[in-house]
Amino acid sequence: MIRTIFFVVLAALVIVGAVWLAEHPGSVSFAWGDVRGDIEMFVVFGGLILFAVVVALLYRLWWSVKRVPRAVSDSRQRGKRERGYKALTQGMVAVAAGDANEARRQAKKADALLGEPPLTMLLSAQAAQLNGDEAAATRYFDAMLKRPETAFLGLRGLLMQAERDGDTSAALAYAGRARTLQPKTPWVMTKLFDLQVRQGQWQAALKTLDQAMKTGAIKSIDGQGLRAAILLGCSLEAETAGNDAGALSFAEKSHKQQPDHLPSIIRRASLMNDVGKTRGMLKVIRGAWVHAPHPALAALYAGDEKATDALTRVKKLEELRECSPDHPESRIALARALIDAKIWGAARTHLDSIGLENPPSRVCRLMAELEEGENQNTDAVRHWLVRAANAAPDPAWICSDCGAASARWTPVCHRCDALGTLDWRVPEYAAVLTATETPILPVGHKISGGAARKDDSMLPPKQELLPPDPPDRVGPRPTEKNPPENVAENHKPR
């Protein structure tokens, strides 16, 4: 556009000049030695224009000839660069296809043609990994760290390599450095969070989770669900460090984060009991019992068996039952206390009200204790123990992702490492309960009276849960560990 305007203006000036000369004729006299003459101004003006055009053409020709070597060189470099990028592309395709030899060959070719290490280092490292040469891959990734433009890619490669080698500590260090370089990259935040959870660095994971939610790397609705489990992990971390006040504070925050989160309720009530906040603990349990009854809460509410007499425990559990009178957990907890107090009739009434046509395993075991304590009826005891062996299993902490069963709640599933996926429910398929994970309730915890007891309320009896009967099978299903003929020997009443 500018050139067009310039040309129009120049043409206009030439036309105006020509018109002016035509209207004002004149001549130019000259003397060159003995030669003298007169030339019309119009001819002089035209000659000047012709001279300028010839000079411009000669200059253009000279400029073009001078530029030929450089143009040839640029053309060769451009062709070389195109072949280098083609080799780089083919190398990436070979990496994706898993062809280590082709990837290595194309990496060398691209490196020779391009002569730019930052473009070919990643391809060379990936080719070395495909070829099983981890040491060479590490050298390439380390070299990438020394260049600002490739440092982030080098950290990602080293991080993935550390994860593949099972070196979580090194992977965590690389993820931290990657966050420093690219703090808003979503995968960096989520990877750092995942590694901190795996390492049990709960307070660091809490900070990372909050940052990830702010940047959008983790959706707010998902982050709020994970936060309760992370806060309980922080509580366990603080308790391990001897910070009981901090442990209780994190448990309270987790409970406020999700008021109906059963692990948070149990954890908070247990820690309140440990520090002697009995009245607050009882209030928390009563509030939770309406929507989330659990054997551990009943055990905490009733108090220590050694420090509290059986009748007092019965009165406390009768008071707790009023919060949810018809819930089976209320009746089972009260029946347990009544059996301990040897109040057989009331215990039988509560167990009968649950329904004995198809009772769960723990109700069958309570009936066996009741028959032995009240009537010393060996046959009835055997009958109920046989039914217990074949009844529906007791509730346990079940992972909603992989279905693994755990005897105790932990922030992370012991099988699939999923965070916050353990729910208290009856197992749906065969699994073996384990008690090796870090418990949310300590194995030996203090009761308000100062005595210690072992809390087994969250620990269903160890048993192997069997899959459903095949369609063509009828009759009871014996277990391998406790066949019907040995039930009485394997299940001794309390």
C-alpha positions as CSV (number, residue, x, y, z in Angstrom):
1,M,0.0,0.0,0.0
2,I,2.8,2.5,0.9
3,R,4.7,1.6,-2.3
4,T,1.5,2.3,-4.4
5,I,1.0,5.7,-2.8
6,F,4.7,6.5,-3.3
7,F,4.5,5.6,-7.0
8,V,1.3,7.6,-7.5
9,V,2.9,10.7,-5.9
10,L,6.0,10.3,-7.9
11,A,4.1,10.0,-11.2
12,A,2.0,13.0,-10.3
13,L,5.2,15.0,-9.7
14,V,6.6,14.0,-13.1
15,I,3.4,14.9,-14.8
16,V,3.2,18.3,-13.1
17,G,6.9,18.9,-13.9
18,A,6.3,18.0,-17.6
19,V,3.2,20.3,-17.8
20,W,5.1,23.1,-16.2
21,L,8.0,22.8,-18.6
22,A,5.6,22.7,-21.5
23,E,4.0,25.9,-20.3
24,H,7.3,27.6,-19.6
25,P,9.6,26.7,-22.5
26,G,13.3,27.5,-22.3
27,S,16.8,26.2,-23.2
28,V,20.0,25.3,-21.5
29,S,23.3,26.6,-23.1
30,F,26.5,24.6,-22.7
31,A,30.1,24.9,-23.8
32,W,32.5,22.0,-23.9
33,G,35.8,23.0,-25.3
34,D,35.2,24.5,-28.8
35,V,31.7,23.0,-28.9
36,R,28.8,25.3,-27.9
37,G,25.1,24.6,-28.1
38,D,21.6,25.0,-26.7
39,I,19.3,22.2,-25.5
40,E,15.6,22.6,-24.7
41,M,14.6,22.2,-21.1
42,F,12.1,19.5,-21.9
43,V,14.9,17.4,-23.5
44,V,17.2,18.0,-20.4
45,F,14.4,16.9,-18.1
46,G,13.7,13.8,-20.1
47,G,17.4,12.9,-20.2
48,L,17.7,13.2,-16.5
49,I,14.8,10.8,-16.0
50,L,16.2,8.3,-18.4
51,F,19.6,8.6,-16.7
52,A,18.0,7.8,-13.3
53,V,16.2,4.8,-14.7
54,V,19.4,3.4,-16.2
55,V,21.3,3.9,-12.9
56,A,18.5,2.2,-11.0
57,L,18.5,-0.8,-13.3
58,L,22.3,-1.2,-13.2
59,Y,22.2,-1.0,-9.3
60,R,19.5,-3.6,-9.2
61,L,21.5,-5.9,-11.5
62,W,24.6,-5.4,-9.4
63,W,22.7,-6.1,-6.1
64,S,21.2,-9.3,-7.6
65,V,24.6,-10.7,-8.8
66,K,26.1,-9.9,-5.4
67,R,23.3,-11.8,-3.6
68,V,23.5,-15.0,-5.6
69,P,26.2,-16.8,-3.4
70,R,24.2,-16.0,-0.3
71,A,21.0,-17.1,-1.8
72,V,22.6,-20.4,-2.9
73,S,23.9,-20.9,0.6
74,D,20.6,-20.1,2.2
75,S,18.9,-22.6,-0.2
76,R,21.3,-25.3,0.8
77,Q,20.8,-24.6,4.5
78,R,17.1,-24.5,4.1
79,G,17.1,-27.9,2.4
80,K,19.4,-29.3,5.1
81,R,17.1,-28.0,7.8
82,E,14.1,-29.4,6.1
83,R,15.8,-32.8,5.9
84,G,16.8,-32.5,9.6
85,Y,13.2,-31.7,10.7
86,K,12.0,-34.6,8.6
87,A,14.5,-36.9,10.3
88,L,13.4,-35.5,13.7
89,T,9.7,-36.2,12.9
90,Q,10.5,-39.7,11.7
91,G,12.4,-40.3,14.9
92,M,9.5,-39.2,17.0
93,V,7.2,-41.6,15.0
94,A,9.7,-44.4,15.6
95,V,9.7,-43.7,19.3
96,A,5.9,-43.8,19.3
97,A,6.1,-47.1,17.4
98,G,8.7,-48.5,19.8
99,D,11.3,-49.0,17.1
100,A,14.5,-48.3,19.1
101,N,17.0,-48.8,16.2
102,E,15.1,-46.5,13.8
103,A,14.7,-43.9,16.5
104,R,18.4,-43.9,17.2
105,R,19.3,-43.7,13.5
106,Q,17.0,-40.8,12.9
107,A,18.3,-39.0,16.0
108,K,21.8,-39.2,14.8
109,K,20.7,-38.0,11.3
110,A,18.7,-35.1,12.8
111,D,21.6,-34.1,15.0
112,A,24.0,-34.0,12.1
113,L,21.7,-32.1,9.8
114,L,20.3,-29.6,12.3
115,G,23.4,-29.1,14.5
116,E,21.1,-27.9,17.3
117,P,21.3,-30.1,20.4
118,P,18.2,-28.8,22.1
119,L,16.1,-30.1,19.2
120,T,17.5,-33.6,19.2
121,M,18.4,-34.3,22.9
122,L,14.9,-35.4,23.8
123,L,14.7,-37.7,20.8
124,S,18.2,-39.1,21.6
125,A,17.1,-39.7,25.2
126,Q,13.9,-41.4,24.3
127,A,15.8,-43.6,21.7
128,A,18.2,-44.6,24.4
129,Q,15.4,-45.5,26.7
130,L,13.8,-47.7,24.1
131,N,17.1,-49.4,23.6
132,G,17.3,-50.1,27.3
133,D,20.3,-47.8,27.8
134,E,19.1,-45.9,30.9
135,A,22.5,-44.5,31.6
136,A,22.7,-42.8,28.2
137,A,19.1,-41.5,28.6
138,T,20.1,-40.0,32.0
139,R,23.1,-38.3,30.4
140,Y,20.9,-36.7,27.7
141,F,18.3,-35.5,30.3
142,D,21.1,-34.1,32.5
143,A,22.5,-32.2,29.5
144,M,19.0,-30.8,28.9
145,L,19.0,-29.4,32.4
146,K,21.9,-27.2,31.6
147,R,20.0,-25.3,28.9
148,P,17.1,-23.0,30.0
149,E,15.0,-23.9,26.9
150,T,15.2,-27.6,27.6
151,A,15.5,-27.8,31.4
152,F,11.8,-28.5,31.9
153,L,11.8,-31.3,29.4
154,G,14.9,-32.8,31.1
155,L,13.2,-32.7,34.5
156,R,10.2,-34.4,33.1
157,G,12.3,-37.2,31.6
158,L,14.3,-37.7,34.8
159,L,11.0,-37.7,36.8
160,M,9.5,-40.4,34.6
161,Q,12.7,-42.4,34.8
162,A,12.8,-42.2,38.6
163,E,9.2,-43.3,38.8
164,R,9.9,-46.2,36.5
165,D,12.8,-47.2,38.8
166,G,10.6,-46.9,41.9
167,D,12.7,-44.1,43.3
168,T,9.9,-42.0,44.7
169,S,12.2,-39.6,46.7
170,A,14.1,-38.7,43.5
171,A,10.8,-38.3,41.6
172,L,9.5,-36.0,44.3
173,A,12.6,-33.8,44.1
174,Y,12.4,-33.5,40.3
175,A,8.7,-32.7,40.5
176,G,9.5,-29.9,43.0
177,R,12.1,-28.4,40.6
178,A,9.6,-28.7,37.7
179,R,7.0,-26.8,39.7
180,T,9.6,-24.0,40.3
181,L,10.1,-23.7,36.5
182,Q,6.5,-24.1,35.5
183,P,4.3,-23.5,38.5
184,K,1.0,-23.3,36.5
185,T,1.5,-26.5,34.5
186,P,-1.4,-28.8,35.5
187,W,0.4,-32.1,35.2
188,V,3.3,-30.8,37.4
189,M,0.9,-29.9,40.2
190,T,-1.0,-33.2,40.1
191,K,2.2,-35.3,39.9
192,L,3.7,-33.4,42.8
193,F,0.6,-33.9,44.8
194,D,0.4,-37.6,44.0
195,L,4.1,-38.1,45.0
196,Q,3.7,-36.2,48.2
197,V,0.7,-38.4,49.1
198,R,2.7,-41.6,48.3
199,Q,5.6,-40.4,50.5
200,G,3.2,-39.5,53.4
201,Q,4.1,-35.8,53.3
202,W,0.6,-34.8,54.2
203,Q,1.1,-31.2,55.2
204,A,3.1,-30.5,52.0
205,A,0.4,-32.3,50.0
206,L,-2.3,-30.1,51.6
207,K,-0.5,-27.0,50.4
208,T,0.0,-28.4,46.9
209,L,-3.7,-29.4,46.8
210,D,-4.8,-25.8,47.7
211,Q,-2.5,-24.4,45.0
212,A,-3.7,-27.0,42.4
213,M,-7.3,-26.0,43.1
214,K,-6.5,-22.3,42.7
215,T,-4.8,-22.9,39.3
216,G,-7.5,-25.3,38.1
217,A,-5.2,-28.3,37.9
218,I,-7.6,-30.1,40.2
219,K,-11.3,-29.3,40.0
220,S,-12.7,-27.7,43.1
221,I,-15.4,-30.3,43.6
222,D,-12.8,-33.1,43.5
223,G,-10.3,-31.2,45.7
224,Q,-12.9,-30.7,48.4
225,G,-13.5,-34.4,48.6
226,L,-9.8,-35.2,48.8
227,R,-9.1,-32.5,51.4
228,A,-10.8,-34.3,54.2
229,A,-8.6,-37.4,53.7
230,I,-5.5,-35.2,53.4
231,L,-6.4,-33.4,56.7
232,L,-6.7,-36.8,58.4
233,G,-3.2,-37.7,57.0
234,C,-1.9,-34.5,58.5
235,S,-3.5,-35.5,61.8
236,L,-1.6,-38.9,61.7
237,E,1.6,-37.1,60.7
238,A,1.2,-34.7,63.7
239,E,0.5,-37.5,66.1
240,T,3.6,-39.4,64.9
241,A,5.6,-36.3,65.6
242,G,4.2,-36.1,69.1
243,N,2.0,-33.1,68.5
244,D,-1.3,-34.2,70.0
245,A,-2.9,-30.7,69.8
246,G,-2.0,-30.5,66.1
247,A,-3.4,-34.0,65.5
248,L,-6.7,-33.0,67.1
249,S,-6.8,-29.7,65.2
250,F,-6.4,-31.4,61.8
251,A,-9.0,-34.0,62.7
252,E,-11.5,-31.2,63.6
253,K,-10.7,-29.4,60.3
254,S,-11.4,-32.6,58.5
255,H,-14.7,-33.1,60.3
256,K,-15.7,-29.6,59.5
257,Q,-14.7,-30.1,55.8
258,Q,-17.1,-33.0,55.5
259,P,-19.4,-33.3,58.5
260,D,-20.7,-36.7,57.5
261,H,-17.2,-38.2,56.8
262,L,-17.1,-41.3,59.1
263,P,-13.3,-41.6,59.3
264,S,-13.1,-37.9,60.3
265,I,-15.7,-38.4,63.0
266,I,-14.0,-41.5,64.4
267,R,-10.6,-39.8,64.4
268,R,-11.8,-36.7,66.1
269,A,-13.7,-38.6,68.8
270,S,-10.8,-40.8,69.5
271,L,-8.3,-37.9,69.8
272,M,-10.8,-36.0,72.0
273,N,-11.0,-39.0,74.2
274,D,-7.2,-39.3,74.4
275,V,-6.8,-35.7,75.7
276,G,-9.7,-36.0,78.2
277,K,-12.3,-33.9,76.3
278,T,-15.0,-36.5,77.3
279,R,-18.0,-34.2,77.2
280,G,-17.1,-32.9,73.7
281,M,-16.4,-36.4,72.5
282,L,-19.9,-37.6,73.7
283,K,-21.5,-34.7,71.9
284,V,-19.7,-35.4,68.7
285,I,-20.6,-39.1,68.8
286,R,-24.3,-38.4,69.5
287,G,-24.4,-36.0,66.6
288,A,-22.8,-38.5,64.3
289,W,-24.8,-41.6,65.5
290,V,-27.9,-40.3,63.7
291,H,-26.4,-40.7,60.2
292,A,-23.2,-42.6,60.7
293,P,-23.3,-45.3,63.5
294,H,-20.1,-47.3,63.8
295,P,-18.8,-49.9,66.3
296,A,-15.8,-47.7,67.1
297,L,-18.0,-44.8,68.1
298,A,-20.1,-47.1,70.3
299,A,-16.9,-48.4,72.0
300,L,-15.7,-44.8,72.7
301,Y,-19.1,-43.8,74.0
302,A,-19.4,-46.7,76.4
303,G,-16.0,-46.2,77.9
304,D,-13.2,-48.6,78.8
305,E,-14.3,-52.1,79.9
306,K,-11.7,-52.1,82.7
307,A,-12.5,-48.6,84.0
308,T,-16.3,-48.8,83.6
309,D,-18.6,-51.5,85.0
310,A,-20.9,-53.4,82.7
311,L,-24.1,-51.8,83.9
312,T,-22.8,-48.3,83.4
313,R,-21.8,-49.3,79.8
314,V,-25.3,-50.5,79.2
315,K,-26.8,-47.2,80.4
316,K,-24.5,-45.2,78.2
317,L,-25.4,-47.3,75.1
318,E,-29.1,-47.1,75.9
319,E,-28.6,-43.3,75.9
320,L,-26.7,-43.5,72.6
321,R,-29.4,-45.8,71.1
322,E,-32.0,-43.0,71.5
323,C,-30.2,-41.1,68.8
324,S,-31.1,-43.8,66.3
325,P,-33.4,-46.3,68.0
326,D,-34.1,-48.7,65.1
327,H,-30.7,-48.8,63.5
328,P,-29.1,-52.3,63.6
329,E,-25.8,-50.9,64.8
330,S,-27.6,-49.4,67.9
331,R,-29.1,-52.7,68.8
332,I,-25.9,-54.7,68.2
333,A,-23.9,-52.3,70.4
334,L,-26.5,-52.5,73.2
335,A,-26.8,-56.3,72.8
336,R,-23.0,-56.6,73.2
337,A,-23.1,-54.6,76.4
338,L,-26.1,-56.5,77.8
339,I,-24.3,-59.8,77.2
340,D,-21.2,-58.5,79.0
341,A,-23.6,-57.5,81.9
342,K,-25.2,-60.9,81.7
343,I,-28.7,-59.4,81.0
344,W,-29.6,-62.3,78.7
345,G,-33.3,-61.6,78.1
346,A,-32.9,-58.0,77.0
347,A,-29.9,-58.9,74.8
348,R,-31.9,-61.6,73.1
349,T,-34.8,-59.2,72.5
350,H,-32.5,-56.7,70.7
351,L,-30.9,-59.4,68.6
352,D,-34.3,-60.9,67.7
353,S,-35.4,-57.4,66.6
354,I,-32.6,-57.3,64.0
355,G,-34.0,-60.3,62.3
356,L,-32.5,-63.8,62.6
357,E,-33.7,-65.2,59.3
358,N,-30.5,-64.1,57.6
359,P,-28.3,-62.4,60.2
360,P,-24.8,-61.1,59.5
361,S,-21.8,-62.9,60.9
362,R,-21.3,-60.8,64.0
363,V,-25.0,-61.2,65.1
364,C,-24.5,-65.0,64.8
365,R,-21.4,-64.8,67.0
366,L,-23.3,-62.8,69.5
367,M,-26.1,-65.3,69.5
368,A,-23.5,-68.1,70.1
369,E,-22.2,-66.2,73.1
370,L,-25.7,-65.6,74.4
371,E,-26.6,-69.3,74.1
372,E,-23.4,-70.3,75.9
373,G,-23.8,-67.7,78.7
374,E,-27.5,-68.1,79.3
375,N,-28.2,-71.8,78.6
376,Q,-24.8,-73.5,78.2
377,N,-26.3,-75.1,75.1
378,T,-23.5,-76.5,73.1
379,D,-25.6,-77.6,70.2
380,A,-27.1,-74.1,69.9
381,V,-23.6,-72.6,70.1
382,R,-22.4,-74.9,67.3
383,H,-25.5,-74.0,65.2
384,W,-24.8,-70.3,65.5
385,L,-21.1,-70.6,64.8
386,V,-21.8,-72.6,61.7
387,R,-24.2,-69.9,60.6
388,A,-21.6,-67.3,61.3
389,A,-19.1,-69.1,59.1
390,N,-21.6,-69.0,56.2
391,A,-23.3,-65.7,56.9
392,A,-22.7,-62.4,55.1
393,P,-19.3,-61.0,56.1
394,D,-19.0,-58.1,58.6
395,P,-18.6,-54.6,57.3
396,A,-15.1,-53.4,56.6
397,W,-13.3,-50.5,55.0
398,I,-13.6,-51.2,51.2
399,C,-11.9,-49.3,48.5
400,S,-14.4,-47.9,46.0
401,D,-11.7,-48.1,43.2
402,C,-10.2,-51.6,43.4
403,G,-12.6,-53.3,46.0
404,A,-9.8,-54.2,48.4
405,A,-10.8,-54.7,52.0
406,S,-8.9,-53.3,55.0
407,A,-9.4,-53.8,58.6
408,R,-8.5,-50.2,59.5
409,W,-9.2,-46.9,57.7
410,T,-6.1,-45.3,56.1
411,P,-5.9,-42.2,53.8
412,V,-4.6,-44.3,51.0
413,C,-5.7,-47.8,49.8
414,H,-3.0,-50.3,50.5
415,R,-3.5,-52.0,47.2
416,C,-4.1,-49.3,44.5
417,D,-2.8,-46.3,46.4
418,A,-6.0,-44.4,45.7
419,L,-6.6,-41.5,48.1
420,G,-9.7,-41.2,50.2
421,T,-11.5,-44.2,48.6
422,L,-12.1,-46.4,51.7
423,D,-15.8,-46.7,52.7
424,W,-17.4,-48.6,55.6
425,R,-19.6,-51.2,54.0
426,V,-20.0,-55.0,53.5
427,P,-17.5,-56.4,51.0
428,E,-19.0,-57.3,47.7
429,Y,-16.5,-60.0,46.6
430,A,-13.7,-62.1,48.0
431,A,-10.9,-60.3,49.8
432,V,-8.7,-60.9,52.8
433,L,-8.8,-58.3,55.5
434,T,-5.4,-56.9,56.5
435,A,-4.3,-55.0,59.6
436,T,-0.9,-53.8,58.4
437,E,-1.8,-50.3,57.5
438,T,-1.4,-47.3,59.7
439,P,-4.6,-47.1,61.8
440,I,-6.8,-44.0,62.1
441,L,-7.4,-45.1,65.7
442,P,-4.3,-46.1,67.6
443,V,-4.1,-49.8,68.7
444,G,-3.8,-48.8,72.3
445,H,-5.5,-45.5,73.1
446,K,-6.4,-43.8,76.4
447,I,-9.9,-43.7,77.7
448,S,-11.3,-40.9,79.9
449,G,-10.6,-42.9,83.0
450,G,-6.9,-43.0,82.3
451,A,-6.7,-46.8,81.6
452,A,-5.8,-48.1,78.2
453,R,-7.6,-50.7,76.1
454,K,-7.1,-52.3,72.8
455,D,-9.9,-51.1,70.5
456,D,-11.1,-53.8,68.2
457,S,-14.3,-52.1,67.2
458,M,-12.9,-51.2,63.8
459,L,-11.3,-54.6,63.4
460,P,-13.8,-57.2,62.1
461,P,-12.7,-60.8,62.8
462,K,-10.1,-62.0,60.3
463,Q,-11.9,-64.1,57.8
464,E,-11.7,-65.0,54.2
465,L,-14.6,-63.6,52.3
466,L,-16.0,-65.9,49.7
467,P,-17.5,-65.1,46.3
468,P,-21.1,-65.8,45.6
469,D,-22.2,-69.3,45.0
470,P,-22.3,-70.3,41.3
471,P,-25.8,-70.6,39.9
472,D,-25.8,-74.4,39.9
473,R,-24.7,-74.7,43.5
474,V,-27.2,-75.0,46.4
475,G,-26.8,-75.4,50.2
476,P,-24.5,-73.8,52.7
477,R,-21.0,-72.7,51.6
478,P,-18.2,-73.9,54.0
479,T,-15.0,-71.9,54.3
480,E,-11.5,-73.4,53.7
481,K,-10.2,-72.1,57.0
482,N,-13.2,-73.1,59.0
483,P,-15.0,-76.2,57.6
484,P,-18.4,-76.9,59.3
485,E,-17.0,-79.9,61.2
486,N,-14.3,-77.7,62.9
487,V,-16.4,-74.6,63.5
488,A,-16.8,-75.1,67.3
489,E,-13.0,-75.4,67.7
490,N,-12.2,-72.3,65.6
491,H,-14.8,-69.9,67.0
492,K,-14.6,-69.8,70.8
493,P,-17.2,-67.6,72.6
494,R,-16.0,-64.6,74.4
